[in-house]
Amino acid sequence: MAKTATTSELPPAKPKRKRRWIWRTLLAVLILILVILVAGFFWQRTSLPEIEGSLTVPGLGAETRISRSPEGLTFIQAESEADALYALGFAHAQDRLFQMDAMRRLAAGRLSEVIGDATLDVDRFFRTLGLYRQAEENLEGLSPEVIAGLEAYAAGVNAFLESHEGALPIGFTALQFRPEPWRPADSVAWGRLMALFLSGNHRQELINARLATLLPEEKLAQLFPDWPSWAPTSVPSLQGFEQRGQLKDLIDLLPWEIQPKTASNAWAVAPSRSASGAAIMAGDPHLALRAPGDWYLVRMETPELTLAGGTAPGVPLMIFGHNQRLAWTFTTTYSDTQDLFIEEIDPDNPDRYRTPDGWADFEIREEVIEVSGAAPEILIVRETRHGPVISDVVDEAEGLYPPEEVLALAWTALDPNDRSAQGLYRLNRAANIPGALSALRDLHSPQQTMILADNRGSIALVAPGRVPIRKAGNGLFPVPGADGEHDWVGEIPYDALPREINPESGVLITANNKLVGDDYPYLIAADWSYPDRAVRIAEVLETKDLWSAEDFRLLQLDDLSVGARRLMGRLLQAELPSEASAAVQRLSAWDFRMDRDSAEPLIYSTWLRALEQLLMRDELGDAFESMADGDAWRVYSLLQPGSHWCDDVSTEGESESCDAIIVAGLEQALAELVDLYGDDVSEWRWGRAHYASFGHPVLTFIPVISGLTAVEVETPGGQDTVNRAGSDFARPLPEAFRDRHGPGFRGVFDMGDPDGAGVVIATGNSGNIFSPYYVNLAEQWRDGVLFTLPPNPPSGSQTLTLQPQR
């Protein structure tokens, strides 16, 4: 008989019921999360705008049509200019509302209201500048017709806000706020922001001043090739700012995405150099690459006016484009329109500062910054006769005030009588180049170099904008403000600004290169961009007599690096190690094209980056990051005989030679590349490291989701190619080579056939991640595809008809 086990002898029962309960609970939670995500997905899709059918809206004069082509390009057909601008505001709001709201919040210093204290430093800076206050003051000086256009546009934006049913774009959902109604001042504020993005002088002055506290005069002079012999290279009065860390903090105050950046290309040929017998113009302005991009493609058609090209969401103006009779584009002039003044504080009364006439009171204003999730912050802004005290922005963050000196910013864009919006409005309606030159008298800031072409066969280069005339100095460094010796005493007269109309050569080129000769009677800038892109454009245009629009399209894609051609000639003179022969052989046979499918651009760029580090990091310390920009011309200059930069000051013993630095740079570069991509050079490709990434401005900070919404495209080009693709060399590899700055818009305009003008933007017309037009143009943009904006929407377009409310 089998023995029966007692209860104590049985194994313990497994808690099956408990485990089943846990799994069922987890499954229920997962299902609930999935349901919420799916519901959220479908709810968020209701943020997509209506693009077909009919909609009745208030404030419209007559029936107006908004059509979108299969690529998402926008066509507006209206019976009046007012209705066309109304429809433009409506379409911009449909596609780019979150971007528009972010823009005006940035200008007004109101990001922290919805984001929290992470953006307080940015808000402090913009409140100190007072850009939105300036925009409101600028409105008062505009003509009635411009005000009417701004109001019509704002009415269109607000009509969308009132009529849209469903979710708002995901940025509003993520940050949990609703946009306020649009105001004309919001549009003018865009112009103030662009003036800041395209005016980097104050930041460069801070960099120069910081370098002057770190370097002896001979090294500082070599760091800036062709530095003017008369330029001051010592600023002892700023040593205190450097010791307090203010110079670095002010330089790094703004995130990379909104730091000033300046570049662009434009050129034109007269009928004598044109295959079509008409003037032809090309332009590709360069800004930070992001999604959504800065530009929006549209054609507006009315009985009186046609406008086609690139607009900016938030603005009722055609920024780059044509009106059938005239075409225009912009490049940055690199003019010096900002100065930093060192103001002395009264030791007996910190509310006063020294002027040539004695002590004067600061103008004081109080700014209240609302902060999501925290108490409001009170910011005290001080202004001097030169401008706002920007060093207080850093000190406010630290709860300190400088005991004896502050830095005040003088800037032409802070003039309350700025009529730049009016200048662009009139330019859009100019019939020819003389009419354009008249309109551009009102384009005050930022100063830009423009290329123009009209249907009468004329081409022109002109650089409108306010440029100060200084009593003394060159704008390279902050200057004393107390004695008045460096004060501004006027501005360069408009008719004396650089201008060239119908040159004998039949060719005009601007690519941020030096605009005037040494005999020009005024100082526009003491420091210009290096001319490599302009040199390349000029040498290509010399290769044949007649040029077509298609030739111009191909030239915009040119990826030959003049800087690499120059620098490699120096690097290959050194006795390079035999173990680097595979890479050296490739570079010796290289055609200097920054082809995304080639290894040579990757080897060259990594070598260039290593040379920057070896030449400059030991002397500059943490200031190196502000100078690490892949500047081949600077590296070439620092490797020449007589250089003070080849010796590593951190090592003892015999000084290093420039050739030794070249060899060490190559060895470092190859080691980094082997670590990243393996030891087979034939497998290395520039495009693996060099790509443009377009991610949503909010979702990009959310793990997993950011990867699902970002679009990446490998790109050719480099820092100094015509097809510019700028990178941030201060970042670690391979992020250092990401394509972050380039031609967000390209346009080619043959004035013999304005309707055949080709345009493209880097992303797509929509900023909504659920839209088929979000970043849908990225690959076509990379490959140089251009789209036309014909008089009638192309086949397959979808049309929304706006009906006036009766």
Secondary structure, DSSP 8 states (H G I E B T S, - for coil): ------GGGS-----HHHHHHHHHHHHHHHHHHHHHHHHHHHHHHTTS---SEEEEETT-SS-EEEEE-TT--EEEE-SSHHHHHHHHHHHHHHHHHHHHHHHHHHHHT-THHHH-GGGHHHHHHHHHHTHHHHHHHHHTTS-HHHHHHHHHHHHHHHHHHHH--S---HHHHHHT-------HHHHHHHHHHHHHHT--HHHHHHHHHHHHHHS-HHHHHHHSTT--TTS----GGGHHHHHTTHHHHHHTSS-GGGS----EEEEEE-GGGBTTSS-EEEEEEEEE--SS-S-EEEEEE-SS-EEEEEE-TT-SSEEEEE-SSEEEEEEE-----EEEEEEEEETTEEEEEEETTEEEE-EEEEEEEEETTEEEEEEEEEE-SS-BBTHHHHHHHHT---SSEEEEEEEGGG-TT--HHHHHHHHHT--SHHHHHHHGGG--SS-EEEEEEETTS-EEEE--S--EEESS--SSS-EE-SS-TT-EEEE--GGGS-EEES-TTSEEEESS---S-TT-SS-S-SS---SHHHHHHHHHHTS-S-B-HHHHHHHHT--B-HHHHHHHHHHTTS---GGGHHHHHHHHT---B--TT-SHHHHHHHHHHHHHHHHHHHHHGGGGGGT-S--HHHHHHHTSTT-SSSS-TTS-SS---HHHHHHHHHHHHHHHHHHHH-S-GGG--HHHH-EEEE--TTGGGSTTHHHHH-EEEE----TTSSS--B--TTS-TTGGG-B-EEESEEEEEETTSGGG-EEEESS-S---TTSTTSSTTHHHHHHT--EE--SS--TT-EEEEEEE--
